[in-house]
Amino acid sequence: MADFDEGFCGCFTDLKSCLVSLIPGGLCFLQAAAVDLALGEGKAFPFMFPCLTLCVGAAYNRGKIREKYRIQGNFAKDMLLEFVCPNCAITQEYREVHRREG
């Protein structure tokens, strides 16, 4: 298993996702778009889950992305990252999926 190719604090490499993450609901939108692109399961659940459960839902979505791309980590680490800096974590996921899926 590997680690994320995109850096955790690299949101300025994709200014668009960085700016979207700053608007209300932007983080939920970015993560839903990443989960949908990676797994093709739609955007409704990945959008609503972190919006309603905060870092728990965001960590769950991050775990799904990690599973798909065989990225090392665990739910506890995902929770910590989503709690400490959700903007960094979610923009990292978004960039990672877009890099891998095109």
Backbone as numpy.savetxt, mean C-alpha at the origin, in Angstrom:
# Nx Ny Nz CAx CAy CAz Cx Cy Cz
12.52 -15.25 -0.36 11.69 -14.07 -0.36 12.57 -12.82 -0.36
12.09 -11.83 -1.04 12.84 -10.58 -1.17 12.13 -9.48 -0.39
12.69 -8.31 -0.43 12.09 -7.14 0.20 11.46 -6.28 -0.90
10.75 -5.25 -0.52 10.20 -4.31 -1.50 11.35 -3.72 -2.30
11.17 -3.59 -3.60 12.18 -2.94 -4.44 12.12 -1.43 -4.27
10.93 -0.92 -4.03 10.74 0.52 -3.82 11.07 0.85 -2.37
11.74 1.94 -2.14 12.12 2.33 -0.79 10.94 2.83 0.04
11.03 2.65 1.34 9.95 3.05 2.25 9.74 4.57 2.25
10.80 5.32 2.22 10.69 6.79 2.25 10.97 7.39 0.87
10.53 6.72 -0.17 10.81 7.19 -1.52 9.62 7.78 -2.23
8.68 8.37 -1.47 7.45 8.84 -2.12 7.71 9.97 -3.11
8.81 10.67 -3.00 9.06 11.77 -3.93 9.54 11.28 -5.30
9.81 9.97 -5.43 10.16 9.44 -6.76 8.93 9.37 -7.66
7.74 9.41 -7.05 6.48 9.46 -7.79 5.64 10.57 -7.17
5.84 11.77 -7.67 5.21 12.94 -7.07 3.68 12.85 -7.09
3.10 12.24 -8.12 1.65 12.12 -8.22 1.08 11.34 -7.02
1.66 10.17 -6.72 1.14 9.39 -5.60 1.40 10.10 -4.28
2.50 10.81 -4.17 2.80 11.57 -2.96 1.73 12.63 -2.72
1.36 13.36 -3.77 0.34 14.40 -3.63 -1.04 13.81 -3.35
-1.39 12.72 -4.00 -2.68 12.07 -3.76 -2.78 11.59 -2.31
-1.66 11.14 -1.75 -1.68 10.63 -0.38 -1.99 11.73 0.64
-1.83 12.97 0.26 -2.05 14.08 1.18 -3.50 14.56 1.24
-4.31 14.20 0.26 -5.70 14.64 0.27 -6.56 13.66 1.08
-7.65 14.11 1.68 -8.52 13.20 2.46 -9.01 12.04 1.58
-8.83 10.85 2.08 -9.23 9.65 1.35 -8.20 9.19 0.33
-7.17 9.98 0.12 -6.15 9.65 -0.88 -5.39 8.38 -0.58
-5.06 8.17 0.69 -4.34 6.95 1.05 -5.18 5.71 0.76
-6.46 5.77 1.13 -7.35 4.62 0.87 -7.47 4.38 -0.63
-7.55 5.46 -1.41 -7.65 5.33 -2.86 -6.38 4.70 -3.44
-5.20 5.17 -3.03 -3.95 4.62 -3.55 -3.82 3.14 -3.23
-4.13 2.78 -2.00 -3.98 1.39 -1.62 -4.99 0.51 -2.36
-6.22 0.99 -2.50 -7.23 0.23 -3.24 -6.81 0.04 -4.69
-6.25 1.07 -5.30 -5.79 0.96 -6.68 -4.65 -0.05 -6.80
-3.74 -0.05 -5.84 -2.62 -0.99 -5.86 -3.10 -2.42 -5.68
-3.99 -2.65 -4.72 -4.50 -4.00 -4.48 -5.27 -4.50 -5.70
-6.08 -3.63 -6.28 -6.85 -4.03 -7.46 -5.92 -4.36 -8.63
-4.91 -3.55 -8.87 -3.97 -3.82 -9.96 -3.20 -5.11 -9.73
-2.80 -5.36 -8.50 -2.02 -6.56 -8.19 -2.88 -7.82 -8.21
-4.09 -7.75 -7.68 -4.90 -8.95 -7.49 -6.16 -9.02 -8.33
-6.55 -7.89 -8.90 -7.75 -7.87 -9.74 -9.03 -8.20 -9.01
-9.13 -7.79 -7.75 -10.30 -8.11 -6.93 -11.26 -6.93 -6.79
-11.05 -5.87 -7.52 -11.90 -4.70 -7.37 -11.34 -3.74 -6.34
-11.91 -2.54 -6.29 -11.40 -1.50 -5.41 -12.26 -1.23 -4.19
-13.49 -1.71 -4.17 -14.42 -1.35 -3.10 -13.93 -1.84 -1.72
-13.67 -3.12 -1.57 -13.24 -3.65 -0.26 -11.88 -3.09 0.15
-10.87 -3.10 -0.74 -9.58 -2.53 -0.33 -9.65 -1.05 0.01
-10.65 -0.34 -0.52 -10.82 1.08 -0.18 -11.49 1.23 1.18
-12.58 0.53 1.39 -13.37 0.70 2.62 -12.68 0.12 3.86
-11.99 -1.00 3.71 -11.40 -1.67 4.87 -10.43 -0.77 5.63
-9.41 -0.17 4.98 -8.52 0.70 5.76 -9.19 2.00 6.19
-10.16 2.47 5.42 -10.86 3.70 5.83 -11.61 3.48 7.14
-12.16 2.29 7.32 -12.96 1.99 8.52 -12.12 1.46 9.67
-11.06 0.74 9.37 -10.27 0.10 10.44 -8.86 0.66 10.58
-8.56 1.69 9.82 -7.26 2.38 9.86 -6.10 1.43 9.60
-5.10 1.40 10.47 -3.89 0.65 10.16 -4.10 -0.86 10.10
-5.15 -1.39 10.72 -5.41 -2.83 10.65 -5.77 -3.21 9.21
-6.69 -2.47 8.62 -7.08 -2.73 7.24 -5.96 -2.47 6.26
-5.21 -1.41 6.50 -4.08 -1.09 5.63 -3.02 -2.18 5.71
-2.77 -2.70 6.90 -1.80 -3.79 7.07 -2.28 -5.05 6.37
-3.56 -5.33 6.44 -4.14 -6.49 5.74 -3.91 -6.35 4.23
-4.20 -5.17 3.69 -3.99 -4.95 2.25 -2.51 -5.07 1.88
-1.64 -4.54 2.73 -0.20 -4.63 2.48 0.24 -6.10 2.46
-0.33 -6.88 3.36 -0.02 -8.31 3.40 -0.43 -9.03 2.12
-1.55 -8.64 1.55 -1.99 -9.25 0.29 -1.00 -8.94 -0.84
-0.50 -7.72 -0.85 0.50 -7.34 -1.85 1.79 -8.12 -1.62
2.21 -8.22 -0.36 3.43 -8.99 -0.04 3.29 -10.44 -0.48
2.15 -11.05 -0.21 1.92 -12.44 -0.62 2.05 -12.60 -2.13
1.40 -11.73 -2.87 1.40 -11.83 -4.34 2.82 -11.80 -4.89
3.65 -10.91 -4.37 5.00 -10.74 -4.91 6.07 -11.43 -4.07
5.65 -12.23 -3.13 6.57 -12.99 -2.27 7.61 -12.06 -1.62
7.09 -11.01 -0.99 7.93 -10.04 -0.28 7.93 -10.42 1.19
9.10 -10.42 1.79 9.19 -10.82 3.19 8.53 -9.79 4.11
8.13 -10.24 5.25 7.48 -9.39 6.24 6.42 -10.18 6.98
5.71 -9.50 7.87 4.64 -10.14 8.62 3.61 -9.08 9.01
2.50 -9.55 9.52 1.40 -8.65 9.85 1.79 -7.62 10.91
2.57 -8.05 11.91 2.97 -7.12 12.97 3.82 -5.97 12.41
4.75 -6.30 11.53 5.59 -5.26 10.91 4.73 -4.36 10.02
3.80 -4.97 9.29 2.89 -4.19 8.44 2.09 -3.21 9.29
1.57 -3.67 10.42 0.80 -2.80 11.32 1.65 -1.64 11.81
2.88 -1.93 12.20 3.77 -0.89 12.70 4.04 0.15 11.61
4.35 -0.30 10.41 4.64 0.63 9.31 3.41 1.47 8.97
2.24 0.84 8.93 1.02 1.57 8.59 0.62 2.55 9.70
1.00 2.25 10.94 0.69 3.14 12.06 1.66 4.32 12.12
2.96 4.03 11.96 3.99 5.06 12.11 3.96 6.05 10.94
3.90 5.55 9.74 3.89 6.45 8.58 3.06 5.84 7.45
1.74 5.99 7.54 0.89 5.40 6.50 1.17 5.97 5.12
1.53 7.24 5.02 1.83 7.82 3.72 3.02 7.11 3.07
4.05 6.86 3.83 5.24 6.19 3.29 4.90 4.75 2.90
4.19 4.04 3.78 3.87 2.63 3.52 2.99 2.47 2.29
1.94 3.25 2.21 0.98 3.07 1.12 1.54 3.56 -0.21
2.28 4.66 -0.21 2.88 5.08 -1.48 3.95 4.07 -1.93
4.63 3.43 -0.97 5.59 2.38 -1.32 4.87 1.22 -2.00
3.74 0.80 -1.44 2.97 -0.29 -2.04 2.50 0.09 -3.44
1.99 1.29 -3.58 1.48 1.77 -4.86 2.59 1.76 -5.92
3.75 2.31 -5.57 4.87 2.35 -6.51 5.35 0.95 -6.87
5.40 0.07 -5.86 5.87 -1.30 -6.08 4.97 -2.03 -7.07
3.67 -1.94 -6.87 2.73 -2.63 -7.75 2.81 -2.05 -9.16
2.86 -0.73 -9.26 2.93 -0.12 -10.60 4.22 -0.46 -11.31
5.30 -0.58 -10.58 6.58 -0.97 -11.21 6.50 -2.41 -11.72
5.88 -3.28 -10.94 5.81 -4.70 -11.32 4.75 -4.99 -12.38
3.66 -4.26 -12.33 2.55 -4.54 -13.25 2.54 -3.64 -14.49
3.30 -2.57 -14.44 3.39 -1.69 -15.60 2.41 -0.63 -15.66
